Amino acid sequence: MIEYLSEQNPYERTGMVVLQAESELAAINMVYAAGAAGKHVMTSSSSPGVCLKQEGLAYIAGAEVPCVFADVVRGGPGLGTIQPSQADYFQNTKGGGNGDYRNIVLAPASVQEMADFVPLGFDLAFKYRMAVCILSDGAIGQMMEKVVLPEQKARLTEEEIKAKYPWALTGRKRGTQHRVITSLDLDSARMEEHNRHLQRKYDEVTKNEVRYEMIDCDDADYVFVAYGSSARIAQKSVQLGRAEGLKVGLLRPITLWPYPTQAIRNLIDKGVKGFLSV
């Protein structure tokens, strides 16, 4: 991907900067800085690389900097294997770094959704001033499928960034106050209130941003719960089961955080007898 983008000279064509950082630590701190300036910025890696970025992601959460990162999951723990996996689920849905924070987690089940979730991720990141994870397993990450790319959006000018994101660091003019974006506050009372503010924001995300897909769940006795490539396999199982007269369905979480807990409760209330998490 880096080689392709570098060959296409995106900076000359669109103003987009593509950079191969010297390390994961450098990459996530570049994201921190660019996001603090109001820029749409993202990074990506596989599982061990995302582990190395967790300190920066915790700083980003504390400083409320919007950004997107993609984790194409491979087997672990540790260096593990290059084979596809979904083993980073807990890391990304529970925060990953230190402190009580969350990232919105989107789980694509196709290459098309991998592309679609990038603009969606930026919309959510800037709406709530937080990081959004595109959590793809290795199978989806290496799959080849046709993709329809969205229309290119005009890049915001510096003046538009200042008007749209008044919190962003866009340079200080004489006579104006310093603007600081940081996760550090040595005043315990202010830090406590900041954490309460973050939890209120996460409650708002949980209330408004749950996404999921239901397939053949209206009359289902049993329901698969699966995301990513596992959801594709489960969907085929539903088709085969239905052909045999079995009342089975699929609930596919699209947001792994916030999780579609209420959707599962609703299915229980409708009389679903059992769930199989794949």
N, C-alpha and C positions, 0 to 999 in steps of 0.2 A: 504494500500500500504506500509506504513512504517513497519507494523508488518510483512508483507510478505518478504520485502527486508531484514529486520533484521534477520529473520529466515534463510534466504538463505546465510548469511555471505558473502556479496558481497566484503568486503574488503579483505578477505582471498582468494577469488576466482579471483577477477579482480583488486583489489586495489581501488574500488569505495567506498567512504565514504558516509554513509547514517546516517543522524542525525535529530532527533526530537528536534528542537530548543525550548528554553523556552518561546519565544514570537516571534511575527511577526517582531518586530524591530530587535531582535537578528538575525533572519533568514536572513533578507535582508542585514544586515551589514556583516554577514558571506559570503554571495554571493559577496558583494563588495570586500572583502578582497581576497577571493579565485580567483575571476575573475581578479583582479589586478595582481595576481601571474601567470596569463596565464593558469589557470585551467578551464576545462569545468564544469561549476557549474550552477545549476538551483534550483528554489524553486517553491512552489505552494501553493495556498490557494483558498478559495471562497471569495466572494465580500468584506465583512467587513475586512477580513485579508489582502487583497490586498490594501485596503484603508490605513491600518496601515503601509504598506511598501512603500507608495508613497514618503516619504522624502528620503529614501534610494535610490529609483529609480531615483529621481531627481539628487542626488549626483552621481549616476552611469552614468547618461547621461552627466553631466558636466565633469566627469573624463574620459569619453569614455572607460568604462569598459565593455567588452562583457559578456553577460549572457542571460539566458532564464528563464522566469517565466510563470507559467500557472495560469490562472484565470478561475475557474469553477463557472460560474455566478449563483447567486441565487437572489431572489427578494429583493428589497429595496424600498426606501432609509433606512439608518440606519441599525439596526439589521434585519429588514424586515422579511423574511420567508425563509424556506429551500426549497421552491418550485423553479423549474427551471426558469430562466429568461435570457434575453439578455440586461439587463439594464446597464451593465458596458461599453457599446459601446463608449459613449462619453469620459468617463474617460480614456480609454486606447488608443483611436485613437487621442486624443488631447494632450496626454502627461501624465496628472494625477497629477503631482507635480508642484512646482513653476518653473518659467522660461520658455523660448521658446525652447522646445525640443520635440522630437518625439521618439516613440518606433515602431519598425516594429510589426505589429499585424497579426498573422495567425489565420484563423477561420476554424477549422476542422468541417466536417459534418459527421464524422463516427469515431468509435473507432480506425479503421485502420489509419485514418489520424492523430488522436491524437498521435499515435506511430510514424508515418512517419514524423510529423512536429518537433519532438525533434531533430533529426540529422540535418534537414533542418534549424531549428532555430539556432543551434550552428554554422552551416556554415555561415549564414547571420550575426550572432552576431560577429563572429571573422573577417569576411570580412570587416565590417563597424565599428567595435569597438562600439557597442551599444547594448541595451537591446532588446530582441525579446519576445513578449507576445504571448502565445498560448491561445487564447480567446475561451474557450469552455463554452457552456451553460450547465445548470445542467442536462438537458435531456441526452446529449451526455456523460457527466461525469459519469452518473449512468447506462448507457446502457451496456449490455453484448453482444458482437459480437466476432466472430473469428478474430484473428489478426496474421499476418505474421510479425515476428520481423526481423529487418535487421541484417546482420552479425555483430558480435561484432568487433569493431575496436581496434587495439592495442593502449594501453595508451602511450601518449608521455612521454619520459624520461625528466628529468630536462634539460639535454643538448639539447634535441630536442626543448623544449620550449624556451630556450635561443636563439636558432638559428632561430626558426620560428616566435617568437614574441619578437623582440628586445626591445619593450616598457615595457615588463612585469617586475615585481619586483621579481627577482630571487636571491637576495643577492648581496652585494657589495664586490668586491675583493679589496685588498689594491692597491692603485694607480689608481683606477677608480673613476669617478664622481658619486655623489649621483643621483639616479633616483627617481623622485617623481611623484606619481599619485594622483591628488586632483582636486576638483571642485572649490577650492578657489583661487582667485587672486585679491589682493587689488589694483593692478595697473589697472586703468580704461581703458587705451588704450589697454593693453594686453587682458583684459576681453572682450572688444568690438571685437577685432580681433578673439578671440576664438569663440565668438558667430557667427561671420561671417563664420568662418571655419565650425562650426556645420551646419549652414544653407546650405552651399555648399554641405556638405555630404548628408543632407536630400534631396537636389535636385537630387543628383546622385542616391539615393535610389529610388526616385519617377520615375526617368527615366528608371531604369534598373530592378526593382524588383516587378512590378505589376503582380499579378497572379489572374486568374479568370477562371471559366468554363461556357461555353454557351451550353444550351440544347434546340434544336428546335427553334433557333432564326433566321435561314436563311430566312424564309418567314413569320415570326411572325408579326401580327398586334399589339399584346399586349404582354408585357414581365413582368414576376415577377422578382423582385430583392430581394434576400434573402440569408442568410448565416446560417450555423450551422443546428440545427434541423428544423428550419423554411424552409430551402432550401429543405430538404427531403420532407416536407409536400407540398411545392410548386411544386416540381418535380412530385409528384403524381397528383396534380391538373392539371398540364400540360398534363399528360397522359390522364386523364379523359376528359379534354377539347378537345384535339386532337381527341379522339374517337367520340366526338359530332360534329366534323367538325370545331371547333374553332382554329384559327391560333394564338396559344399562345406559349410562350417560357419562358425560365428561364435563367437569368444571375446570377451566384453565385460568389460573390467576395470571393476569397481565402485569399488575403491580404486586410484587412480592412483599413490598412494604410501601404503602399500607396494604395489609392482606385482606382479602374478601371474606372475613370471618362471618359477617352477617349473612352473606349469600349461603354459606354452609348451614347456618342456623335455620334459614328459611327452608332449605331442602329437608332438614330434619323435621321441621314442623309439617311439611307436606307428606311425610311418611316414608322418606328414604330409609331403607333398612341398614345400609352400610356404605362406608367409603373406603376406597383403596388409594392410598397416597403412593404415587409411582415416582 
